[in-house]
Amino acid sequence: MGRSLHHRNTTTTTTATFLFFFFFLAVIVRSSFIGDLSDDLSSIDFAPTSTIPREKLLDDDEIVQDQSFEEDTNEEEGGLDDNDLGKENSNSNDAEKKEEEEDEKDGKEMKGRKLITTTTTAAPTMHLVITHLNKAVIFGPTVVEFDFATNKLRHMTVQTNPWFASGGLAADGTVVHTGGGWEGGNAVRYLDTCEGCEWKEHVKDLAGKRWSATQHILPDGRFIVIGGHREFSYEYVPPRGEPNKATVSLPFLKETTDQRPDVVQDNLYPFVHLSPDGNLFIFANNRSILFDYKENKVVKEFPTLQGSARNYPSPGMSAMIPLNLNKPISEIKAEVIVCGGASTSFAVEKDIDKCARMDITSSNPRWEIEKMPKPRIMADLLNLPTGDLMFINGADASTSSGEDIIEPWIYRPFLIGDKRFKVLKPSTPIPRMYHSTSAILPDGKILITGSNTNHGQNFPYDKILPTDLRIEKLSPPYLHPSLSYYRPEITQTRENLHYDETFDVVFNLNVTIEDPSDVKITMYASPFATHGYSMGQRLLILKTTGSVDNMGADRLHKIVVTAPPSAVLAPPGYYMLFLVYRGLPSTAVWVHIE
C-alpha cells in the first residue's frame, strides 16, 4: 500500500528557496486509525525564507473529513470484551449501521466520511505542540495556531527562521521555541498564554546556533538545550533579553558524530529523558549516558546499542515507558525505549526492524531487543493515556526513498514477549513522511499534520508523495463508538496541584466497579514534536488509595489520588489528567502542578 520515491543525494548542501505560496489546508477528523509519517530528506537541503508574510497567505476552503473506526478492539487484554458490551451498546451499533448505510448510499470510499467547509490556510509543518489553551501551535516556514475544537487557524508572524528548532512548554504554559535555521539559530521565541498573543523574539539569546538541538524542561522550571549541527555543547535558556555569553562543552556529542565535513551530523535531535534520580538520559547516535547537568559530568555510560545511528538524519523513535508512582520512590523503574532508524545514514535499503528497551535506573542496565512488525523510520512514538504507546506515521526506508507505512501500531509495554505489538488497520491512503508530526489531544484523539519529502514543495495531491498540508484527527481503538457507554467522565477535581499532596477525582461511570484496580489516573506532559521525537513527553500513573467510593448516586464515584512527589518526576507545568477505566480513558482535565 506504500509509495516509493527515488533516493535523493543529501551529502551536498543545496538551497531550495521557499517562494511565497497560497496554501490549502484540509483537516480530516477521523474516528479511525492511520499511521503515516516517515521519510527523511536531509534537512541540509532545505533553505526556506524565514517567514511567509501574512499578506501572502490567501484563504482557501478547508475540507474536514470524519472517518469512523474499523479496527476490532474487544480482545484487548485489560479492556472490555464482548460479554461486557451488553444491551447498552445497541444504540451505538444502530447509529454505526445507519452511518454506514448513509456512506454507502453516497458512494463514498471510506466509512463515515463527512465534509465540512471552513475558510483557512496553512504552510508545511515541521513542529507541533498542544497547549493548555486547547490550541495546537504548528511550525513551518511560518507559524499558525490551530483551534482543534473549531478547526480555525490564526496566522502568526516570526522574524527569524524557525525550521529545525526545538521547543517546549514552560511552567506557566508559555511556548518556548529555541534555535532554528540560518539567522534563527541563536533565537529564543516566546508565545505567552493569552488569547491572541503574538510571538516575542530575542534573536541573540543563545550563545550557540541550535539547529536540530533538543530542549528539555528541568525540575526547577528552566530549559536546557543540548546539541545541534556542529554544536557539541549545551546551554540553558536565559531570562528574556539576557543573552548567554558562552556554551558548556559536552564532549559526548563530538564523540558520537561523524566528523567528515561532507556528511550530515548523525546525532542531531538527541533523545533526552529526565531520570527519576534527577539526571538526564542522553542518547546520541548509538550511545547513551546518564548526565549530571548540575555538575557537568557523566555519571554513567550505558552499553552501546549495536547497529547504526538512531538519531536524525536517519532517525528512529524514543519514549519513556510510563512511570508507575504506586511504588516507593526508590523502587520506581524508568525504562527508555529506542526503536527503528536507518541501517546506514540516509540508507535506501530497508531500515532497522528492532526496538531496544533498557531500565536506566538499574544497577546493571542492558538493552533488551525485540522485533517490530517491520522496519520503520521517523515515526512518532506517543504515550497514550492508557499506558500503551503508539507508533504512527513513518516509512520502511530512510531519506524519502522507501514506502510509507500507514498502519499504526499499538505497543503494550506491560505485556510480555510477542504480545506487545499490535498492528492496526489503516483507514486513509494519506502518506505521512518527512516533516510530519502528531500529538495527543485532551479527548484522547491524535492530531497529525504535515508531510514533505520534496526539495521545496511539490503540489498537487495527485503527485507521488506531495507536500501535504492536511491535518488529521484520529481516534484510537478506545474511542470506538460501541464503547462510549463505558467511558468514564471526570466531573470534578482540583486543577492546581502541589507535589505529594492528595486530591479527589470525582467521575461518572455507567457500570458497577467490581475491582478498584480497574480504575487508574494518568498524567500526561504535552510534548514538542518534531522529526519523530516528542521532546519532554512523559506519562505518569499516579498513586491511588486502592479504593473507589460511591458518592450516593448510582453513577457518581470518587477516587483519592496522590500528586507526583517531586518536580524530578513531574517538572512544573500543565498536564492532561485522565481517568482510565479498563483501558477506556476519559477526556482529560488540564491540571497545573508546582
Phi, psi and omega per residue, in radians:
M1 nan -0.053 -3.094
G2 -1.480 3.045 3.101
R3 -2.177 2.654 -3.125
S4 -1.946 2.640 3.045
L5 -2.442 2.322 -3.094
H6 -1.077 2.511 3.119
H7 -1.062 2.434 3.134
R8 -1.949 2.483 -3.119
N9 -1.242 2.111 -3.085
T10 -1.992 0.148 -3.086
T11 -1.530 -0.191 3.038
T12 -2.008 2.506 -3.068
T13 -1.494 2.138 3.061
T14 -2.023 2.701 -3.135
T15 -1.904 1.828 3.120
A16 -1.737 1.676 -3.036
T17 -1.269 2.240 3.127
F18 -1.494 1.840 3.062
L19 -1.299 2.916 -3.128
F20 -1.238 2.331 -3.112
F21 -2.136 2.702 2.978
F22 -1.764 1.866 -2.904
F23 -1.679 2.647 3.099
F24 -2.011 2.273 3.102
L25 -2.083 2.236 3.019
A26 -2.052 2.356 3.136
V27 -1.952 2.147 3.108
I28 -1.845 1.937 3.103
V29 -1.679 1.935 -3.004
R30 -2.218 2.417 3.038
S31 -1.670 0.907 -3.051
S32 -2.689 3.038 -3.085
F33 -1.746 2.472 2.960
I34 -2.510 2.625 2.967
G35 -2.362 2.102 3.040
D36 -2.946 1.676 2.936
L37 -2.506 2.473 -3.141
S38 -2.820 -1.819 -2.673
D39 -0.951 2.866 -2.948
D40 -2.191 1.940 2.971
L41 -1.725 2.257 -2.986
S42 -0.875 2.275 3.122
S43 -1.045 -0.440 -3.111
I44 -1.117 -0.377 -3.121
D45 -1.425 -0.069 -3.117
F46 -1.805 2.252 3.063
A47 -2.413 1.214 -3.062
P48 -1.290 2.805 2.923
T49 -1.141 2.645 -3.001
S50 -1.209 -0.435 -3.087
T51 -2.619 2.438 2.918
I52 -1.683 1.980 -3.066
P53 -1.004 2.564 -3.088
R54 -0.997 -0.659 -3.077
E55 -1.212 -0.231 3.130
K56 -1.529 -0.078 -3.117
L57 -1.671 2.182 3.083
L58 -1.886 2.670 -3.136
D59 -1.515 2.363 3.037
D60 -2.212 2.845 3.101
D61 -1.179 2.432 3.115
E62 -1.868 2.330 3.140
I63 -1.744 2.140 3.101
V64 -1.919 2.094 -3.087
Q65 -2.024 2.505 3.137
D66 -2.143 2.122 -3.132
Q67 -2.117 2.288 -3.106
S68 -1.493 2.735 -2.967
F69 -1.304 2.437 -3.067
E70 -2.009 -0.069 -3.034
E71 -1.517 2.416 3.046
D72 -1.333 2.163 -3.064
T73 -2.096 -0.009 -2.955
N74 -1.233 -0.304 -3.103
E75 -1.517 0.015 -3.095
E76 -1.014 2.284 3.091
E77 -1.145 2.342 3.136
G78 1.463 -0.045 3.127
G79 -1.891 -2.945 -3.131
L80 -1.410 2.517 3.065
D81 -1.969 -3.119 -3.055
D82 -1.013 -0.623 -3.122
N83 -1.193 -0.392 3.137
D84 -1.380 -0.297 -2.929
L85 -1.393 -0.367 2.950
G86 0.820 -2.808 -3.093
K87 -1.421 -0.368 -3.009
E88 -1.119 -0.379 -3.069
N89 -1.547 0.069 -3.083
S90 -1.147 -0.629 3.136
N91 -1.133 -0.751 3.141
S92 -1.180 -0.625 3.101
N93 -1.149 -0.702 3.103
D94 -1.098 -0.697 3.126
A95 -1.133 -0.718 3.104
E96 -1.053 -0.798 -3.099
K97 -1.085 -0.733 3.123
K98 -1.107 -0.723 3.124
E99 -1.103 -0.727 3.118
E100 -1.087 -0.737 -3.123
E101 -1.118 -0.703 3.117
E102 -1.132 -0.728 3.122
D103 -1.103 -0.746 -3.123
E104 -1.140 -0.676 3.115
K105 -1.091 -0.663 -3.136
D106 -1.358 -0.114 3.119
G107 1.265 0.493 -3.127
K108 -1.496 2.520 -3.012
E109 -1.426 -0.273 3.123
M110 -2.179 2.473 -3.083
K111 -1.075 2.253 2.978
G112 1.349 0.326 -3.081
R113 -1.368 2.321 3.082
K114 -2.275 2.595 -3.133
L115 -2.027 2.287 3.083
I116 -2.234 2.385 -3.111
T117 -1.837 2.239 2.995
T118 -2.302 -3.036 -3.139
T119 -2.208 1.861 3.138
T120 -2.646 2.948 3.008
T121 -2.488 2.915 3.071
A122 -2.787 3.048 3.129
A123 -2.108 2.931 3.119
P124 -0.964 2.583 -3.009
T125 -1.762 2.547 2.972
M126 -2.352 -0.643 -3.118
H127 -2.216 2.721 -3.127
L128 -2.638 2.372 3.037
V129 -2.541 2.484 3.116
I130 -1.811 2.240 -3.102
T131 -1.785 2.885 3.135
H132 -1.240 -0.129 3.022
L133 -1.469 0.139 -3.130
N134 1.051 0.791 3.051
K135 -2.228 2.574 3.018
A136 -1.804 2.213 3.060
V137 -1.741 2.100 -3.020
I138 -2.009 2.195 -3.060
F139 -1.927 2.308 2.972
G140 -2.482 -2.446 3.008
P141 -1.192 -0.268 2.925
T142 -2.321 -3.121 -3.090
V143 -2.216 2.409 3.072
V144 -2.270 2.701 3.013
E145 -1.923 2.176 -3.059
F146 -1.961 2.085 3.059
D147 -1.489 1.820 -3.009
F148 -1.359 -0.081 3.022
A149 -1.486 -0.591 -3.081
T150 -1.931 -0.125 -3.086
N151 1.079 0.566 3.114
K152 -1.812 2.509 3.119
L153 -1.960 2.525 2.996
R154 -2.161 2.170 -3.116
H155 -1.491 2.403 -3.114
M156 -2.201 2.741 -3.088
T157 -1.881 2.327 2.953
V158 -2.129 2.581 -3.041
Q159 -1.616 -0.401 -3.103
T160 -2.099 2.839 -3.025
N161 -1.189 2.061 -3.074
P162 -1.639 0.065 -3.037
W163 -1.334 2.516 -3.133
F164 1.039 0.638 3.093
A165 -1.623 -3.085 3.044
S166 -2.247 2.992 -3.090
G167 -3.008 3.139 3.113
G168 3.096 3.044 3.130
L169 -1.791 2.207 3.109
A170 -1.278 3.003 -3.091
A171 -1.034 -0.522 3.131
D172 -1.624 0.117 3.112
G173 1.631 -0.080 3.099
T174 -1.106 2.376 3.010
V175 -1.393 2.144 3.115
V176 -1.998 2.097 -2.968
H177 -2.142 2.135 -2.988
T178 -2.106 2.461 3.032
G179 1.291 -2.793 -3.088
G180 2.451 -2.861 -3.095
G181 -1.648 2.633 3.014
W182 0.928 -2.132 -3.076
E183 -1.197 -0.183 3.133
G184 -1.531 -0.033 -3.017
G185 -1.095 -0.511 -3.108
N186 -1.777 0.101 -2.990
A187 -1.509 2.644 2.907
V188 -2.167 2.228 -3.097
R189 -2.022 2.483 -3.109
Y190 -2.209 2.321 2.972
L191 -2.071 1.843 -3.060
D192 -1.285 3.046 -2.936
T193 -1.707 0.908 3.069
C194 -2.187 2.650 3.090
E195 -1.119 2.232 3.110
G196 1.415 0.141 3.124
C197 -1.061 2.568 3.030
E198 -1.920 2.905 -3.097
W199 -1.254 2.462 2.992
K200 -2.021 2.230 -3.019
E201 -2.091 2.458 3.023
H202 -2.167 1.758 -2.842
V203 -1.338 -0.213 -3.107
K204 -2.205 0.398 -3.060
D205 -1.285 -0.424 3.120
L206 -1.673 2.458 3.138
A207 -1.391 -0.535 3.114
G208 -1.826 2.705 3.073
K209 -1.449 1.915 -3.001
R210 -1.724 1.438 3.088
W211 -1.816 1.966 -3.084
S212 1.191 0.724 3.042
A213 -1.628 3.064 3.076
T214 -2.085 2.369 -3.138
Q215 -2.010 2.398 3.129
H216 -2.494 2.412 3.079
I217 -1.351 2.533 -3.109
L218 -1.874 2.895 -3.124
P219 -1.000 -0.480 3.134
D220 -1.530 0.088 3.095
G221 1.587 -0.163 3.075
R222 -1.320 2.875 3.024
F223 -1.917 2.412 2.958
I224 -1.875 2.448 3.117
V225 -2.096 2.142 -2.965
I226 -2.094 2.244 2.978
G227 1.383 -2.684 -3.013
G228 2.139 2.966 -3.074
H229 -1.120 2.021 -3.111
R230 1.009 0.441 3.042
E231 -2.009 1.657 -3.076
F232 -1.618 1.068 -2.982
S233 -2.795 3.124 3.015
Y234 -2.489 2.926 3.048
E235 -2.806 2.929 3.123
Y236 -1.801 2.564 3.057
V237 -1.176 2.106 -3.066
P238 -1.390 2.950 2.955
P239 -0.959 2.617 -3.059
R240 -0.968 2.261 3.060
G241 1.328 0.188 3.088
E242 -2.052 1.427 -2.965
P243 -1.014 2.505 2.994
N244 -1.158 2.485 3.127
K245 -1.614 -0.364 -3.098
A246 -2.766 2.836 3.043
T247 -1.736 3.001 3.087
V248 -1.972 2.152 -3.071
S249 -1.135 2.432 3.028
L250 -2.284 1.559 -3.046
P251 -0.966 -0.508 3.135
F252 -0.921 -0.627 -3.123
L253 -1.228 -0.602 3.086
K254 -1.268 -0.600 3.122
E255 -1.176 -0.418 -3.029
T256 -1.858 0.330 3.122
T257 -2.113 2.656 3.042
D258 -1.342 2.113 -3.018
Q259 -1.477 -0.073 3.138
R260 -1.141 2.296 -3.018
P261 -1.150 -0.404 -3.094
D262 -1.652 0.175 -3.107
V263 -1.983 2.361 3.077
V264 -1.178 2.314 -3.125
Q265 -0.927 2.294 -3.009
D266 -1.811 0.480 2.993
N267 -2.357 0.580 3.119
L268 -1.299 2.778 -3.022
Y269 0.797 1.035 3.125
P270 -1.024 2.566 3.097
F271 -1.368 2.162 -3.110
V272 -2.217 2.256 3.098
H273 -2.344 2.411 3.116
L274 -1.432 2.077 -3.106
S275 -1.412 2.652 3.103
P276 -1.064 -0.253 3.079
D277 -1.557 0.049 3.090
G278 1.610 -0.153 3.084
N279 -1.535 2.971 -3.141
L280 -1.849 2.239 2.949
F281 -1.473 2.156 -3.130
I282 -2.160 2.149 3.109
F283 -2.000 2.169 -3.141
A284 -2.438 2.229 -3.106
N285 1.192 -1.793 3.034
N286 -2.328 0.321 -3.141
R287 -2.110 2.789 -3.124
S288 -2.603 2.656 -3.125
I289 -2.396 2.797 2.902
L290 -1.822 2.094 -2.935
F291 -2.032 2.189 3.032
D292 -1.552 1.702 -3.059
Y293 -1.252 -0.419 3.137
K294 -1.202 -0.660 -3.117
E295 -1.775 -0.026 -3.115
N296 0.950 0.921 3.133
K297 -2.535 2.635 3.076
V298 -1.435 2.098 -3.136
V299 -1.424 -0.670 -3.066
K300 -2.692 2.470 2.964
E301 -1.899 2.200 -3.090
F302 -1.483 2.860 3.088
P303 -1.004 2.521 3.086
T304 -1.164 2.381 3.053
L305 -1.452 1.998 -3.030
Q306 -1.064 2.498 -3.133
G307 1.956 -2.932 -3.035
S308 -1.494 -3.046 -3.102
A309 -1.105 2.510 3.102
R310 -1.894 -0.041 -3.111
N311 -1.782 2.975 3.135
Y312 -0.957 2.425 0.364
P313 -1.650 0.126 3.053
S314 -2.225 1.160 -2.823
P315 -1.453 2.513 2.857
G316 -1.548 -2.748 -3.104
M317 -2.248 2.699 3.100
S318 -2.596 2.552 3.048
A319 -2.683 2.898 2.999
M320 -1.728 2.324 3.043
I321 -1.071 2.483 -3.110
P322 -0.875 2.420 3.135
L323 -1.547 2.146 -3.124
N324 -1.627 1.917 -3.070
L325 -1.586 0.176 3.057
N326 -1.372 0.006 3.121
K327 -1.872 2.782 3.019
P328 -1.007 2.620 -3.073
I329 -0.952 -0.683 -3.106
S330 -1.173 -0.289 -3.101
E331 -1.854 0.014 -3.140
I332 -1.210 2.140 -3.104
K333 -1.694 2.297 3.097
A334 -1.963 1.983 3.118
E335 -1.941 2.376 3.070
V336 -1.922 2.428 3.085
I337 -2.082 2.371 3.092
V338 -2.208 2.199 -3.031
C339 -2.309 2.610 2.997
G340 1.169 -2.720 -3.064
G341 1.928 -3.131 -3.097
A342 -1.686 2.501 3.109
S343 -1.192 -0.536 2.936
T344 -2.482 2.722 -3.080
S345 -1.030 2.246 -3.113
F346 1.048 0.634 -3.060
A347 -1.219 2.519 3.017
V348 -1.560 -0.525 -3.126
E349 -1.227 2.996 3.138
K350 -1.029 2.621 -3.028
D351 -1.703 -2.955 -3.025
I352 -1.239 2.316 -3.124
D353 -1.928 0.519 -3.077
K354 -2.147 2.623 2.896
C355 -1.945 2.553 3.063
A356 -2.181 2.333 -3.042
R357 -2.291 2.392 -3.065
M358 -2.537 2.394 3.007
D359 -1.445 1.847 -3.051
I360 -1.359 -0.147 3.093
T361 -1.683 -0.033 -3.105
S362 -1.264 2.618 3.055
S363 -1.309 -0.304 3.111
N364 -2.349 1.196 -3.035
P365 -1.225 2.510 3.053
R366 -2.693 2.671 3.122
W367 -1.380 2.279 3.012
E368 -1.825 2.152 -3.016
I369 -1.718 2.377 3.021
E370 -2.425 2.664 -3.027
K371 -1.550 2.363 3.036
M372 -1.458 2.891 3.094
P373 -1.033 -0.529 3.089
K374 -2.903 2.925 3.070
P375 -1.052 2.552 3.134
R376 -2.679 2.447 -3.131
I377 -2.382 2.552 3.109
M378 0.860 0.719 2.926
A379 -1.504 2.925 2.954
D380 -1.650 2.459 3.106
L381 -2.080 1.845 -2.982
L382 -1.936 2.469 2.983
N383 -1.411 1.986 3.066
L384 -1.366 2.728 -3.105
P385 -1.111 -0.299 -3.131
T386 -1.375 -0.269 -3.028
G387 1.838 -0.226 3.029
D388 -1.395 2.964 3.040
L389 -2.082 2.734 3.104
M390 -2.250 2.309 2.934
F391 -1.645 2.239 -3.130
I392 -2.513 2.464 -3.080
N393 1.331 3.108 3.015
G394 2.013 3.087 -3.140
A395 -2.386 3.010 -3.134
D396 -1.718 -0.033 3.073
A397 -2.629 2.762 -2.904
S398 -1.525 3.027 3.007
T399 0.860 0.859 3.008
S400 1.071 0.507 -3.064
S401 -2.057 -0.047 -3.052
G402 -1.883 -2.884 3.094
E403 -1.700 2.415 3.119
D404 -1.213 2.590 3.111
I405 -1.929 1.964 -3.092
I406 -1.805 0.072 3.057
E407 -1.599 2.151 2.998
P408 -1.311 2.719 3.040
W409 -2.144 2.465 2.953
I410 -1.725 2.360 3.061
Y411 -2.061 2.086 -3.081
R412 -1.821 1.664 -2.915
P413 -1.177 -0.355 -3.058
F414 -1.684 0.058 2.986
L415 -1.573 3.105 -3.030
I416 -2.066 2.436 2.974
G417 1.128 -2.411 -3.012
D418 -1.333 0.077 3.090
K419 -1.466 -0.133 -3.038
R420 -1.254 -0.686 -3.068
F421 -1.609 2.419 2.999
K422 -2.388 2.166 3.141
V423 -1.547 2.240 -3.124
L424 -1.744 2.840 -3.109
K425 -1.426 2.412 3.049
P426 -1.295 2.709 3.122
S427 -2.302 0.079 3.104
T428 -2.649 2.584 -3.127
P429 -1.524 0.122 -3.048
I430 -1.230 2.076 3.074
P431 -1.344 2.388 3.074
R432 -2.084 1.774 -2.981
M433 -1.938 -2.406 -3.133
Y434 -1.030 2.485 3.131
H435 1.089 0.764 2.918
S436 -2.157 2.735 -3.056
T437 -2.498 2.894 3.083
S438 -2.609 2.817 -3.108
A439 -2.748 2.602 3.071
I440 -1.340 2.391 3.084
L441 -1.804 2.814 -3.124
P442 -1.042 -0.474 3.126
D443 -1.478 0.109 3.105
G444 1.557 -0.112 3.067
K445 -1.351 3.008 -3.125
I446 -2.150 2.212 3.099
L447 -1.618 2.262 -3.139
I448 -2.240 2.408 -3.127
T449 -2.591 2.655 2.970
G450 1.491 2.890 2.992
S451 2.883 2.146 -3.141
N452 -2.689 1.718 -3.135
T453 -1.643 0.141 -2.944
N454 -1.846 2.722 2.965
H455 -1.324 1.943 -2.971
G456 1.434 -2.326 3.123
Q457 -2.357 2.706 -3.086
N458 -2.409 1.934 3.101
F459 -2.038 2.882 -0.021
P460 -1.630 -2.844 -3.007
Y461 -1.309 -0.166 3.104
D462 -1.472 -0.046 3.057
K463 -1.367 2.755 3.070
I464 -1.241 2.180 3.125
L465 0.850 1.100 -3.136
P466 -1.332 2.977 2.910
T467 -1.150 2.132 -3.008
D468 -1.974 2.168 -3.094
L469 -1.842 0.103 -3.100
R470 -1.392 2.603 3.075
I471 -1.986 2.403 3.109
E472 -2.081 2.561 3.041
K473 -2.097 2.085 -2.986
L474 -2.000 2.512 3.120
S475 -1.918 2.038 3.052
P476 -1.116 2.991 -3.083
P477 -0.988 -0.534 -3.111
Y478 -1.181 -0.161 3.099
L479 -1.787 0.271 3.087
H480 -1.011 2.354 -3.092
P481 -0.967 -0.560 -3.097
S482 -1.198 -0.228 -3.132
L483 -1.765 0.019 -3.026
S484 -1.090 -0.542 -3.132
Y485 -1.092 -0.505 -3.044
Y486 -1.701 0.004 -3.063
R487 -1.394 2.263 3.140
P488 -1.290 2.828 3.108
E489 -2.398 2.104 3.068
I490 -1.283 2.183 3.138
T491 -1.858 -0.407 -3.108
Q492 -2.780 2.352 2.976
T493 -2.885 2.933 3.061
R494 -1.338 2.439 -3.140
E495 -1.748 -0.236 3.079
N496 -2.066 1.958 -3.034
L497 -1.908 2.738 3.022
H498 -2.196 2.637 -3.030
Y499 -1.049 2.367 3.008
D500 1.136 0.350 3.056
E501 -1.779 2.730 3.104
T502 -1.618 2.645 3.090
F503 -2.645 2.783 -3.113
D504 -1.701 2.537 2.947
V505 -2.121 2.028 3.113
V506 -1.741 2.365 -3.050
F507 -2.583 2.719 3.037
N508 -1.672 2.439 3.028
L509 -2.625 2.302 -3.012
N510 -1.403 -0.087 -3.087
V511 -2.155 2.831 3.109
T512 -1.303 2.329 3.108
I513 -1.540 1.890 -3.116
E514 -1.518 -0.521 -3.116
D515 -2.277 1.977 -3.120
P516 -0.995 -0.438 -3.139
S517 -1.232 -0.148 3.067
D518 -1.286 -0.207 -3.122
V519 -1.909 2.248 3.049
K520 -2.424 2.736 3.131
I521 -1.985 2.206 3.095
T522 -2.089 2.646 -3.092
M523 -2.282 2.173 -2.970
Y524 -2.081 2.244 3.061
A525 -1.541 2.098 -3.124
S526 -1.235 2.128 -3.025
P527 -1.637 3.065 2.992
F528 -1.822 1.993 -2.995
A529 -1.794 2.318 3.040
T530 -2.866 2.469 3.015
H531 0.900 0.751 3.046
G532 1.372 0.161 -3.106
Y533 -2.355 2.308 -3.138
S534 -1.839 1.766 -3.061
M535 -1.228 2.267 3.073
G536 1.442 0.071 -3.115
Q537 -1.234 2.360 2.979
R538 -2.810 2.565 3.077
L539 -2.136 2.246 3.137
L540 -1.947 2.333 2.988
I541 -1.682 1.912 -2.968
L542 -1.352 2.692 3.124
K543 -1.283 2.335 3.066
T544 -2.175 2.934 -3.100
T545 -1.334 -0.211 -3.131
G546 1.548 0.120 3.092
S547 -2.362 2.706 3.093
V548 -2.193 2.207 -3.094
D549 -1.722 2.435 3.003
N550 -1.452 2.365 -3.044
M551 -1.584 0.249 3.136
G552 1.685 -0.230 3.043
A553 -1.929 2.654 -3.033
D554 -0.979 -0.640 -2.978
R555 -1.937 -0.022 -3.058
L556 -1.747 2.236 -3.060
H557 -2.331 2.852 3.104
K558 -2.408 2.439 3.051
I559 -2.272 2.429 3.140
V560 -1.665 2.252 -2.996
V561 -2.179 2.582 3.046
T562 -1.873 2.246 3.102
A563 -1.147 2.747 3.093
P564 -0.884 2.456 -3.030
P565 -1.232 -0.362 -3.093
S566 -2.778 2.905 3.124
A567 -1.250 -0.261 3.067
V568 -1.170 -0.631 3.107
L569 -1.493 -0.531 3.138
A570 -2.486 1.600 3.102
P571 -0.925 2.639 -3.067
P572 -1.056 2.526 3.112
G573 2.593 -2.903 -3.131
Y574 -1.641 2.447 3.115
Y575 -2.347 2.687 2.949
M576 -1.524 2.175 3.120
L577 -1.809 2.069 -3.138
F578 -1.951 2.536 2.880
L579 -1.860 2.225 -3.055
V580 -2.034 2.151 3.068
Y581 -1.977 1.956 3.101
R582 0.851 0.795 3.080
G583 1.519 0.045 3.134
L584 -1.942 1.967 -3.092
P585 -1.501 2.592 2.958
S586 -1.294 3.016 2.858
T587 -1.221 2.456 -3.054
A588 -1.323 2.675 2.914
V589 -1.889 2.292 3.066
W590 -1.272 2.217 3.058
V591 -2.154 2.691 3.116
H592 -2.065 2.352 3.134
I593 -2.188 2.470 3.096
E594 -2.745 nan nan
